[in-house]
Each structure stands twice: as C-alpha cells, then as structure tokens.
C-alpha cells in the first residue's frame, strides 16, 4: 500500500548508543533528516521536542537557501 506523505508529517526513530539515545527526525514530504543525542536519563518527550525543533530549523535554513521561494512541502 502506498500513500503520499502529508505536509508536516515527521518520522522519529530512537536508538540507544551506549549511555546515550540518538533521535532521528525526518520530514516525510521533503526527506530532510536530522539527528540529536541525549542521555539515557532524558525523557523521550524532551528528546522528541529537541529533534523536532532541530528539524524545523533545518527546514527554515533550506527555505532561506532557496531564496525564500515558497515550497508547499516545507512547513
């Protein structure tokens, strides 16, 4: 089954790396991906917020680099 990604849809992956957790956030529409690390003791919600904010900032940077042109797949 195939479906088109929705604007703003984000995939998250949590992976333990030693005593840290790596969070990977990917925007479904653009394929832009970022990762963030935090201690195992951090809550999953906090790590999720950090990764999503980092992804949103990266999308803003991509938009600025494109000369401010409006891309409907970017936030």
Backbone atoms as SQL, in Angstrom:
CREATE TABLE atoms (id INTEGER PRIMARY KEY, chain TEXT, resi INTEGER, resn TEXT, atom TEXT, x REAL, y REAL, z REAL);
INSERT INTO atoms VALUES
  (1, 'A', 1, 'UNK', 'N', 0.841, -1.165, 0.000),
  (2, 'A', 1, 'UNK', 'CA', 0.000, 0.000, 0.000),
  (3, 'A', 1, 'UNK', 'C', 0.894, 1.238, 0.000),
  (4, 'A', 2, 'UNK', 'N', 0.547, 2.192, -0.833),
  (5, 'A', 2, 'UNK', 'CA', 1.331, 3.410, -0.976),
  (6, 'A', 2, 'UNK', 'C', 0.446, 4.613, -0.678),
  (7, 'A', 3, 'UNK', 'N', 1.021, 5.615, -0.061),
  (8, 'A', 3, 'UNK', 'CA', 0.279, 6.844, 0.194),
  (9, 'A', 3, 'UNK', 'C', 1.243, 8.013, 0.139),
  (10, 'A', 4, 'UNK', 'N', 0.708, 9.154, -0.180),
  (11, 'A', 4, 'UNK', 'CA', 1.508, 10.368, -0.245),
  (12, 'A', 4, 'UNK', 'C', 1.719, 10.914, 1.164),
  (13, 'A', 5, 'UNK', 'N', 2.948, 11.359, 1.486),
  (14, 'A', 5, 'UNK', 'CA', 3.173, 11.946, 2.809),
  (15, 'A', 5, 'UNK', 'C', 2.440, 13.276, 2.938),
  (16, 'A', 6, 'UNK', 'N', 1.958, 13.549, 4.127),
  (17, 'A', 6, 'UNK', 'CA', 1.258, 14.804, 4.409),
  (18, 'A', 6, 'UNK', 'C', 2.270, 15.865, 4.814),
  (19, 'A', 7, 'UNK', 'N', 1.982, 17.097, 4.482),
  (20, 'A', 7, 'UNK', 'CA', 2.835, 18.197, 4.893),
  (21, 'A', 7, 'UNK', 'C', 2.886, 18.245, 6.419),
  (22, 'A', 8, 'UNK', 'N', 4.081, 18.347, 6.970),
  (23, 'A', 8, 'UNK', 'CA', 4.239, 18.398, 8.417),
  (24, 'A', 8, 'UNK', 'C', 4.372, 17.044, 9.081),
  (25, 'A', 9, 'UNK', 'N', 4.256, 15.967, 8.307),
  (26, 'A', 9, 'UNK', 'CA', 4.387, 14.622, 8.883),
  (27, 'A', 9, 'UNK', 'C', 5.867, 14.349, 9.157),
  (28, 'A', 10, 'UNK', 'N', 6.165, 13.895, 10.372),
  (29, 'A', 10, 'UNK', 'CA', 7.546, 13.663, 10.799),
  (30, 'A', 10, 'UNK', 'C', 7.680, 12.240, 11.309),
  (31, 'A', 11, 'UNK', 'N', 8.743, 11.571, 10.856),
  (32, 'A', 11, 'UNK', 'CA', 9.061, 10.234, 11.353),
  (33, 'A', 11, 'UNK', 'C', 10.164, 10.373, 12.396),
  (34, 'A', 12, 'UNK', 'N', 10.031, 9.658, 13.510),
  (35, 'A', 12, 'UNK', 'CA', 11.027, 9.687, 14.579),
  (36, 'A', 12, 'UNK', 'C', 11.550, 8.284, 14.831),
  (37, 'A', 13, 'UNK', 'N', 12.854, 8.195, 15.070),
  (38, 'A', 13, 'UNK', 'CA', 13.476, 6.916, 15.421),
  (39, 'A', 13, 'UNK', 'C', 14.357, 7.150, 16.641),
  (40, 'A', 14, 'UNK', 'N', 14.202, 6.315, 17.649),
  (41, 'A', 14, 'UNK', 'CA', 15.009, 6.384, 18.866),
  (42, 'A', 14, 'UNK', 'C', 15.929, 5.175, 18.879),
  (43, 'A', 15, 'UNK', 'N', 17.229, 5.421, 19.110),
  (44, 'A', 15, 'UNK', 'CA', 18.210, 4.343, 19.090),
  (45, 'A', 15, 'UNK', 'C', 19.186, 4.534, 20.248),
  (46, 'A', 16, 'UNK', 'N', 19.365, 3.491, 21.058),
  (47, 'A', 16, 'UNK', 'CA', 20.338, 3.539, 22.152),
  (48, 'A', 16, 'UNK', 'C', 21.743, 3.377, 21.595),
  (49, 'A', 17, 'UNK', 'N', 22.627, 4.279, 22.017),
  (50, 'A', 17, 'UNK', 'CA', 24.027, 4.224, 21.607),
  (51, 'A', 17, 'UNK', 'C', 24.847, 4.371, 22.885),
  (52, 'A', 18, 'UNK', 'N', 25.236, 3.241, 23.456),
  (53, 'A', 18, 'UNK', 'CA', 25.956, 3.279, 24.727),
  (54, 'A', 18, 'UNK', 'C', 25.077, 3.863, 25.820),
  (55, 'A', 19, 'UNK', 'N', 25.569, 4.927, 26.460),
  (56, 'A', 19, 'UNK', 'CA', 24.808, 5.565, 27.534),
  (57, 'A', 19, 'UNK', 'C', 24.017, 6.767, 27.033),
  (58, 'A', 20, 'UNK', 'N', 23.864, 6.852, 25.720),
  (59, 'A', 20, 'UNK', 'CA', 23.107, 7.945, 25.114),
  (60, 'A', 20, 'UNK', 'C', 21.978, 7.396, 24.256),
  (61, 'A', 21, 'UNK', 'N', 21.068, 8.279, 23.884),
  (62, 'A', 21, 'UNK', 'CA', 19.989, 7.938, 22.960),
  (63, 'A', 21, 'UNK', 'C', 20.114, 8.863, 21.758),
  (64, 'A', 22, 'UNK', 'N', 20.104, 8.278, 20.574),
  (65, 'A', 22, 'UNK', 'CA', 20.098, 9.060, 19.344),
  (66, 'A', 22, 'UNK', 'C', 18.656, 9.141, 18.855),
  (67, 'A', 23, 'UNK', 'N', 18.228, 10.349, 18.519),
  (68, 'A', 23, 'UNK', 'CA', 16.891, 10.554, 17.966),
  (69, 'A', 23, 'UNK', 'C', 17.068, 11.064, 16.546),
  (70, 'A', 24, 'UNK', 'N', 16.452, 10.381, 15.605),
  (71, 'A', 24, 'UNK', 'CA', 16.493, 10.796, 14.207),
  (72, 'A', 24, 'UNK', 'C', 15.095, 11.275, 13.840),
  (73, 'A', 25, 'UNK', 'N', 15.020, 12.483, 13.295),
  (74, 'A', 25, 'UNK', 'CA', 13.742, 13.050, 12.859),
  (75, 'A', 25, 'UNK', 'C', 13.824, 13.299, 11.361),
  (76, 'A', 26, 'UNK', 'N', 12.804, 12.848, 10.627),
  (77, 'A', 26, 'UNK', 'CA', 12.787, 13.022, 9.180),
  (78, 'A', 26, 'UNK', 'C', 11.443, 13.588, 8.746),
  (79, 'A', 27, 'UNK', 'N', 11.499, 14.627, 7.921),
  (80, 'A', 27, 'UNK', 'CA', 10.286, 15.207, 7.353),
  (81, 'A', 27, 'UNK', 'C', 9.848, 14.328, 6.188),
  (82, 'A', 28, 'UNK', 'N', 8.634, 13.817, 6.238),
  (83, 'A', 28, 'UNK', 'CA', 8.154, 12.866, 5.237),
  (84, 'A', 28, 'UNK', 'C', 8.040, 13.488, 3.852),
  (85, 'A', 29, 'UNK', 'N', 7.656, 14.748, 3.778),
  (86, 'A', 29, 'UNK', 'CA', 7.429, 15.381, 2.484),
  (87, 'A', 29, 'UNK', 'C', 8.722, 15.735, 1.762),
  (88, 'A', 30, 'UNK', 'N', 9.751, 16.159, 2.509),
  (89, 'A', 30, 'UNK', 'CA', 10.984, 16.634, 1.878),
  (90, 'A', 30, 'UNK', 'C', 12.134, 15.639, 1.967),
  (91, 'A', 31, 'UNK', 'N', 12.074, 14.731, 2.926),
  (92, 'A', 31, 'UNK', 'CA', 13.170, 13.790, 3.125),
  (93, 'A', 31, 'UNK', 'C', 14.321, 14.376, 3.922),
  (94, 'A', 32, 'UNK', 'N', 14.169, 15.608, 4.420),
  (95, 'A', 32, 'UNK', 'CA', 15.212, 16.230, 5.235),
  (96, 'A', 32, 'UNK', 'C', 15.275, 15.495, 6.567),
  (97, 'A', 33, 'UNK', 'N', 16.505, 15.174, 6.980),
  (98, 'A', 33, 'UNK', 'CA', 16.711, 14.363, 8.183),
  (99, 'A', 33, 'UNK', 'C', 17.748, 15.014, 9.084),
  (100, 'A', 34, 'UNK', 'N', 17.501, 14.981, 10.389),
  (101, 'A', 34, 'UNK', 'CA', 18.456, 15.469, 11.386),
  (102, 'A', 34, 'UNK', 'C', 18.534, 14.452, 12.513),
  (103, 'A', 35, 'UNK', 'N', 19.606, 14.540, 13.295),
  (104, 'A', 35, 'UNK', 'CA', 19.699, 13.670, 14.464),
  (105, 'A', 35, 'UNK', 'C', 20.160, 14.492, 15.660),
  (106, 'A', 36, 'UNK', 'N', 19.795, 14.017, 16.830),
  (107, 'A', 36, 'UNK', 'CA', 20.176, 14.650, 18.085),
  (108, 'A', 36, 'UNK', 'C', 20.490, 13.545, 19.084),
  (109, 'A', 37, 'UNK', 'N', 21.352, 13.857, 20.044),
  (110, 'A', 37, 'UNK', 'CA', 21.720, 12.898, 21.081),
  (111, 'A', 37, 'UNK', 'C', 21.362, 13.462, 22.441),
  (112, 'A', 38, 'UNK', 'N', 21.061, 12.571, 23.361),
  (113, 'A', 38, 'UNK', 'CA', 20.793, 12.961, 24.734),
  (114, 'A', 38, 'UNK', 'C', 21.106, 11.796, 25.651),
  (115, 'A', 39, 'UNK', 'N', 21.171, 12.051, 26.962),
  (116, 'A', 39, 'UNK', 'CA', 21.462, 10.978, 27.909),
  (117, 'A', 39, 'UNK', 'C', 20.288, 10.007, 28.021),
  (118, 'A', 40, 'UNK', 'N', 20.597, 8.777, 28.403),
  (119, 'A', 40, 'UNK', 'CA', 19.541, 7.776, 28.614),
  (120, 'A', 40, 'UNK', 'C', 18.525, 8.239, 29.651),
  (121, 'A', 41, 'UNK', 'N', 18.947, 9.098, 30.567),
  (122, 'A', 41, 'UNK', 'CA', 18.056, 9.556, 31.635),
  (123, 'A', 41, 'UNK', 'C', 17.051, 10.610, 31.163),
  (124, 'A', 42, 'UNK', 'N', 17.261, 11.187, 29.985),
  (125, 'A', 42, 'UNK', 'CA', 16.331, 12.203, 29.470),
  (126, 'A', 42, 'UNK', 'C', 15.020, 11.545, 29.063),
  (127, 'A', 43, 'UNK', 'N', 13.932, 12.279, 29.219),
  (128, 'A', 43, 'UNK', 'CA', 12.634, 11.714, 28.837),
  (129, 'A', 43, 'UNK', 'C', 12.516, 11.676, 27.315),
  (130, 'A', 44, 'UNK', 'N', 11.754, 10.711, 26.832),
  (131, 'A', 44, 'UNK', 'CA', 11.553, 10.571, 25.394),
  (132, 'A', 44, 'UNK', 'C', 10.866, 11.824, 24.832),
  (133, 'A', 45, 'UNK', 'N', 9.977, 12.410, 25.597),
  (134, 'A', 45, 'UNK', 'CA', 9.288, 13.626, 25.165),
  (135, 'A', 45, 'UNK', 'C', 10.242, 14.794, 24.960),
  (136, 'A', 46, 'UNK', 'N', 11.205, 14.955, 25.892),
  (137, 'A', 46, 'UNK', 'CA', 12.190, 16.031, 25.760),
  (138, 'A', 46, 'UNK', 'C', 13.055, 15.825, 24.521),
  (139, 'A', 47, 'UNK', 'N', 13.519, 14.596, 24.322),
  (140, 'A', 47, 'UNK', 'CA', 14.355, 14.303, 23.156),
  (141, 'A', 47, 'UNK', 'C', 13.578, 14.505, 21.860),
  (142, 'A', 48, 'UNK', 'N', 12.322, 14.138, 21.879),
  (143, 'A', 48, 'UNK', 'CA', 11.455, 14.316, 20.706),
  (144, 'A', 48, 'UNK', 'C', 11.326, 15.800, 20.369),
  (145, 'A', 49, 'UNK', 'N', 11.077, 16.645, 21.381),
  (146, 'A', 49, 'UNK', 'CA', 10.942, 18.090, 21.151),
  (147, 'A', 49, 'UNK', 'C', 12.230, 18.690, 20.589),
  (148, 'A', 50, 'UNK', 'N', 13.374, 18.261, 21.114),
  (149, 'A', 50, 'UNK', 'CA', 14.657, 18.770, 20.628),
  (150, 'A', 50, 'UNK', 'C', 14.847, 18.407, 19.159),
  (151, 'A', 51, 'UNK', 'N', 14.586, 17.149, 18.814),
  (152, 'A', 51, 'UNK', 'CA', 14.774, 16.699, 17.434),
  (153, 'A', 51, 'UNK', 'C', 13.821, 17.415, 16.479),
  (154, 'A', 52, 'UNK', 'N', 12.582, 17.617, 16.894),
  (155, 'A', 52, 'UNK', 'CA', 11.609, 18.293, 16.028),
  (156, 'A', 52, 'UNK', 'C', 11.994, 19.757, 15.833),
  (157, 'A', 53, 'UNK', 'N', 12.429, 20.430, 16.900),
  (158, 'A', 53, 'UNK', 'CA', 12.875, 21.823, 16.760),
  (159, 'A', 53, 'UNK', 'C', 14.078, 21.927, 15.829),
  (160, 'A', 54, 'UNK', 'N', 14.998, 20.975, 15.965),
  (161, 'A', 54, 'UNK', 'CA', 16.177, 20.972, 15.105),
  (162, 'A', 54, 'UNK', 'C', 15.767, 20.755, 13.646),
  (163, 'A', 55, 'UNK', 'N', 14.823, 19.860, 13.412),
  (164, 'A', 55, 'UNK', 'CA', 14.331, 19.609, 12.056),
  (165, 'A', 55, 'UNK', 'C', 13.644, 20.853, 11.495),
  (166, 'A', 56, 'UNK', 'N', 12.820, 21.508, 12.287),
  (167, 'A', 56, 'UNK', 'CA', 12.139, 22.717, 11.815),
  (168, 'A', 56, 'UNK', 'C', 13.141, 23.805, 11.454),
  (169, 'A', 57, 'UNK', 'N', 14.185, 23.954, 12.260),
  (170, 'A', 57, 'UNK', 'CA', 15.233, 24.945, 11.965),
  (171, 'A', 57, 'UNK', 'C', 15.937, 24.596, 10.663),
  (172, 'A', 58, 'UNK', 'N', 16.235, 23.333, 10.458),
  (173, 'A', 58, 'UNK', 'CA', 16.900, 22.907, 9.221),
  (174, 'A', 58, 'UNK', 'C', 16.020, 23.186, 8.010),
  (175, 'A', 59, 'UNK', 'N', 14.721, 22.961, 8.141),
  (176, 'A', 59, 'UNK', 'CA', 13.791, 23.239, 7.048),
  (177, 'A', 59, 'UNK', 'C', 13.763, 24.740, 6.761),
  (178, 'A', 60, 'UNK', 'N', 13.780, 25.570, 7.808),
  (179, 'A', 60, 'UNK', 'CA', 13.839, 27.025, 7.620),
  (180, 'A', 60, 'UNK', 'C', 15.108, 27.422, 6.884),
  (181, 'A', 61, 'UNK', 'N', 16.240, 26.815, 7.247),
  (182, 'A', 61, 'UNK', 'CA', 17.502, 27.116, 6.576),
  (183, 'A', 61, 'UNK', 'C', 17.444, 26.721, 5.103),
  (184, 'A', 62, 'UNK', 'N', 16.839, 25.581, 4.807),
  (185, 'A', 62, 'UNK', 'CA', 16.693, 25.145, 3.416),
  (186, 'A', 62, 'UNK', 'C', 15.836, 26.141, 2.641),
  (187, 'A', 63, 'UNK', 'N', 14.783, 26.624, 3.267),
  (188, 'A', 63, 'UNK', 'CA', 13.895, 27.595, 2.620),
  (189, 'A', 63, 'UNK', 'C', 14.651, 28.888, 2.332),
  (190, 'A', 64, 'UNK', 'N', 15.438, 29.366, 3.315),
  (191, 'A', 64, 'UNK', 'CA', 16.223, 30.587, 3.126),
  (192, 'A', 64, 'UNK', 'C', 17.251, 30.407, 2.020),
  (193, 'A', 65, 'UNK', 'N', 17.875, 29.242, 1.968),
  (194, 'A', 65, 'UNK', 'CA', 18.874, 28.965, 0.936),
  (195, 'A', 65, 'UNK', 'C', 18.240, 28.924, -0.452),
  (196, 'A', 66, 'UNK', 'N', 16.964, 28.591, -0.512),
  (197, 'A', 66, 'UNK', 'CA', 16.255, 28.535, -1.791),
  (198, 'A', 66, 'UNK', 'C', 15.777, 29.923, -2.208),
  (199, 'A', 67, 'UNK', 'N', 16.183, 30.947, -1.482),
  (200, 'A', 67, 'UNK', 'CA', 15.810, 32.306, -1.833),
  (201, 'A', 67, 'UNK', 'C', 14.431, 32.705, -1.374),
  (202, 'A', 68, 'UNK', 'N', 13.915, 31.999, -0.390),
  (203, 'A', 68, 'UNK', 'CA', 12.611, 32.345, 0.149),
  (204, 'A', 68, 'UNK', 'C', 11.447, 31.897, -0.708),
  (205, 'A', 69, 'UNK', 'N', 11.735, 31.142, -1.772),
  (206, 'A', 69, 'UNK', 'CA', 10.636, 30.648, -2.607),
  (207, 'A', 69, 'UNK', 'C', 9.754, 29.737, -1.779),
  (208, 'A', 70, 'UNK', 'N', 8.492, 29.829, -2.003),
  (209, 'A', 70, 'UNK', 'CA', 7.538, 29.023, -1.251),
  (210, 'A', 70, 'UNK', 'C', 7.503, 27.607, -1.797),
  (211, 'A', 71, 'UNK', 'N', 7.820, 26.648, -0.966),
  (212, 'A', 71, 'UNK', 'CA', 7.745, 25.230, -1.320),
  (213, 'A', 71, 'UNK', 'C', 6.642, 24.631, -0.464),
  (214, 'A', 72, 'UNK', 'N', 5.559, 24.169, -1.069),
  (215, 'A', 72, 'UNK', 'CA', 4.436, 23.671, -0.271),
  (216, 'A', 72, 'UNK', 'C', 4.779, 22.470, 0.600),
  (217, 'A', 73, 'UNK', 'N', 5.886, 21.787, 0.315),
  (218, 'A', 73, 'UNK', 'CA', 6.245, 20.632, 1.131),
  (219, 'A', 73, 'UNK', 'C', 7.014, 21.042, 2.387),
  (220, 'A', 74, 'UNK', 'N', 7.456, 22.310, 2.452),
  (221, 'A', 74, 'UNK', 'CA', 8.139, 22.801, 3.644),
  (222, 'A', 74, 'UNK', 'C', 7.132, 23.498, 4.534),
  (223, 'A', 75, 'UNK', 'N', 7.296, 23.406, 5.839),
  (224, 'A', 75, 'UNK', 'CA', 6.368, 23.971, 6.827),
  (225, 'A', 75, 'UNK', 'C', 5.925, 25.353, 6.442);
